[in-house]
């Protein structure tokens, strides 16, 4: 569970705005966090839209490379782990591959579970997604300052537009992309980095 102290740290990274686009409407953490640190649902179509032509089909997506800095258990390691986890996010939606994403997800992470459930539902029904890559422009991190030290990492940048398709190539969901900030809380359990919680918000919508 994300502590109240960490909630304040997450809020310290926040920029006022409506939630981002891309593949970023997984359930945020924690449920009682301040509005600036929690995720809101983007505006999407409630029913599949008929497409003039079939969808493009799954797009090849390179598997993210695990950074060497993730072997560190300090703040630099936390930043590297957060950036890698964010790279796994659109990769999972583009490929349906969740092994590495789940390996980094703490059982209590609602954000992680929400994203994994969406990917599973999409691919179980024969669907797929394209787009949603995130270009990081700035990373900031802080320690929680508590006995069980965690790190809160904020990643700002630009998220590309994304679209989810059904088995038949119909548009299920479209998200416009734009400038956004992801915030993750991570802990190191002496073996690996785990994501305890996450949130995302929009800074500005793409033109």
N, C-alpha and C positions, 0 to 999 in steps of 0.2 A: 504494500500500500504506500502511496506517495505521502510523505509527511507534510504537515502544515508549513514547516520551514522551507521545504523544497518547493511547495506551491508558491511561496513568496519569491523564491529565486526564479521560478518559471515566469511569474508575472513581471519580474524585472527585465526579462528579455522581450516582453510583449510589445507589439506595435499595434495601435488601434486599427481595426479593419474587419472586413467580413472574411469568412473562411476561404482559403485558397481553392484552386481547382486542381486538375490532375487527378491522380488516383488517391486523393487525400480526404476521403470521408469515412475512414475507419473510426470506430468509437474512441473518443479521447479519454485521457486519464487526468486527474481523478474526477469522479462524478460531481464532487462538491467544490471544484476549483473555481477561481475567479473567472469571470467571463472572458477576460483578455487571454487566458491561458488554456481555454477549452475549445473544443472543436464544435462547429455548427455545421448543419447539413447544407451542402450547396444546392442551388436550384437545378433540378434535373427533370427530365421528362418522366412522368409516372408510368407511361406505357411505351412499348417499343415503337420507334418511328419507321415507317416504310422507307426504304432506300431506293433510289432510282436504279441502282445497280448493286449487285452483291458486295458485301464488305471485302476489304482487301486481303483477308486471311491473316493468320498469325505472322508477325514480323520477326525475323531472326534478331535476337538480342544478345549481345556479348555478356558472358557471365562476369560479374564484378570481381576484381582482384583484391584479395584480402591484404590490407597493408601491413607491412612489417611492424609499424608502430603500435599495432594492436597487442603486441606481446608485452608492452609496458603496462604497468598497473597504476600509472599516475594520470595527471590531467591531460597530458599529450596522448596517452593511450586511449582515454575516454573520447577525446575529439576524433581520433582516427576510427574508433569503433562506431561512433555515431554517424560519421560520414559513410562508412561502409554499410551500415544498416539501412541508411537512406537510399543507397544505391541498390540494395536488395529489394527495395519496395517496388519500383516500376519493373524490375526484372521478374519478380514473382507474378505481377499482373500480365506481363508480356509472354511468359512461358508456362505459367502454372506451377513452376518449381518453388517449393516452400521449405526445403530441407534446411538450408543455411539460415533463412529468416526465422524459422521456428527454433533452431538451435540457439539463437541469440535472444529469443523472447522469454522473459520470465513468466511463469504461470499466472502471476497476478496482473500482467500487462493487458488491460482492456483494449488499448490501441492496437497492440500486436494481434490479439485474438480476433478483433473485428476485421482487420485487414486479411488475415489468413482465412477467415470464414468466407469473406467475399470472394477471394481467389478460388477457394474450393468450390463454392456454389457456381461460380462462373464456368469453370472448366468441367465440373461434373455434368453440367447441362450442355456441354459441347461448345460453349462460347469462348471468347478470347478478347484481349484488349491490345490496343496499340497506343504509343505515346506515353506521356507522363514523366519523361526524364527530368531530373532536377539538376540545374547548374548552380553549384555553391559559390557564392561571392564573399561570404564572411562566416567565420565560426568563432563563437565565444563560449567559454566554459567556466563553471564555478564549482567548488566543493560544497557539500551540504553543511559542513562544519559540525556534524553530529558524530556520535560514537561509531555507528555503522556508516562510514563515509560513503556517500554516493556523489556522483557528478551530474550536474545539469548542464547540458550542451545545447546551445541554440545555433541553428544553421540557417542563414538567410541566403536567398538566391531567387532564381527564376525557374518556374515549373512549366514544362511544355503542356500544351493541350493534350487531352487523351479521350479515347472513345472505346466503349465496350460494345461488343457485338454478340448476337445470339448465334446459335449453330447455323441458322439460315442466312446470316449476314445482315440481320436487322439491327439497327442502332438501339441498344438498351439504355445507354447512358453516355452523355457527353459532358465534359468539363473543360472550361476554357483556358485554364492555365493562367500564369501571371506571376508577379513577385510575391513571395511567400516566406514564412519562417516556420521551420519545424523546431520543436523543443523536445529533447529526450532526457529522461533520468536513467542513468546507468550505474550499475555496481560491478565490482570485480570480485569474483568468488574464489580467488587464488588460482583459478585455472583459466577463466575466460570472462569476457564482458557480457553482461546480461542487461537487456533493456527492461526497466521496471515500469515505464509509462511514457506516453508521448502525447503531443498536441500539435496542431497546425493551424495557422491563421494566414489570411491574405494581407499583403501590404498594398497591392495594387493589381487590378485585373489587366491581363494582356489586351492590347488594342485589337 
